[in-house]
Amino acid sequence: MAAAGSGGSRADNGYGGQQARRRKGPGALATGYLVIYNVVMTAGWLVIAVGLVRAYLAKGSYHSLYYSIEKPLKFFQTGALLEEYLLIAKYLPGIVPSSVVLTAFQVMSRVFLTWAVTHSVKEVQTEDSVLLFVVAWTITEIIRYSFYTFSLLNHLPYLIKWARYTLFIVLYPMGVSGELLTIYAALPFVRQSGLYSISLPNKYNFSFDYYTFLILVMISYIPIFPQLYFHMLHQRRKVLSHTEEHKKPE
Amino acid sequence: EGKSLRDEEILQHLPVGTTATLYFKDLGPQIGWTTVFLIEYTGPLFIYFVFYFRMTFVYGLDERFTSSPHPVVNLACICHSFHYIKRLIETVFVHRFSRGTMPLRNIVKNCLYYWGFAAWLAYYINHPLYTPPSYGKKQINFAVIMFLLCEAGNFSIHVALSDLRRNGSKTCKIPYPTKNPFTWLFFFVSCPNYTYEVGTWISFTIMTQCVPVGLFTLLCFIQMTIWAKDKHCTYLREFKDYPSHRMPIIPFLL
């Protein structure tokens, strides 16, 4: 589920969900590492963005652009797992518990789409729906990681904050549509090849139908997507109006 | 803030001055522990039978009401039923609960979990295409013996724990090994009832050689480890002379 990320609610610092007063925050060394991490991730997604643009200009069409950014996409999307692990293991400080669950959800679904669908079912790699979610993710992640970078350096331009909490309104549905269409496109090939499926009888007395599983995944978007979307709209109102209040007394 | 008062504390004896402020907390709709357990455990018992007797809608019309050629399938049904009947008997006659109720929401969650898993594993064990264990009779006999030992152990622990509260008091006391050899696990572990319970499910997994059973066992293990650690911490907090070498659930390890 592509999203503008929902870690951290009120404060400017994406990692410290507390009041925006004199925050203790991570120590200098930890901050250093975090800044480097976020800069690297921002750069990575920029590489993907540039790769897409260049491939588009070279080919003259927007079809089958997946191949030009396949490797960096896999690398940086999977890298987000590390981030999620750090959040859960509490190496990243001051995290609001709900945001850990939400981002875990998003990361898992993205990794699932990258590896278990797009990578595994080669026939869908030429689908336009892949481009749809890749573009959505790319823009989202560039903004999100630069948001974290600037927050850690305590120099957050309002534009970045606004972008992070506004662009999702378009990007999130865009990403979700791309994801759903891709899964749907993969279905007949999964059925045909029996990918990742095991049937009875076997000595472990277990069966798993990947085709049905994918359908269940698609259905699960129905309850989950609106919840996440409205949660982020709610966050948006809180964060952006909070800044307005701070601006007025001046 | 702070722990709530216990049911049996008397207002007059509380260490406060002439005026005291009492805070009340609405716990929401509650349900008795005994009721919860009865509902939670009766479900799997009957759900398993639906699959064992191959009711019409489960495996297709051709297979309805047939029975399996494998004796281990009948054995599994007996063991599974025995386990839940034993739990029901313990709930009614043995357990003494320190708290009378739990929130109503929990019962939906718990039932979904117990009933859902019972259906899932019963489906595979009683399936027409079920494959018996690879090592045949040896594997099954070993599993049955382990199952019986663990069930006996689990029952002994429950009786021992219940005896600690025999005179109707609701206070916590350190459990110690008794003459019953099954309770000697108390030398090593704070919550041997959980240890034995995990053992039961491991033996059932070996008996049926079925992945869904294995997954259920794994989840049980995780859940019980969490409960055991909590209980262990409570013991450590309440008793200064608590035996220090005891582990929560697995001797020497966990």
Interface residues (C-beta under 8 A of the other chain):
Chain A: L200 P201 N202 K203 Y204 N205 F206 S207
Chain B: Y124 I125 H127 L129 Y130 T131 S134 T208 Q209 C210 V211 P212
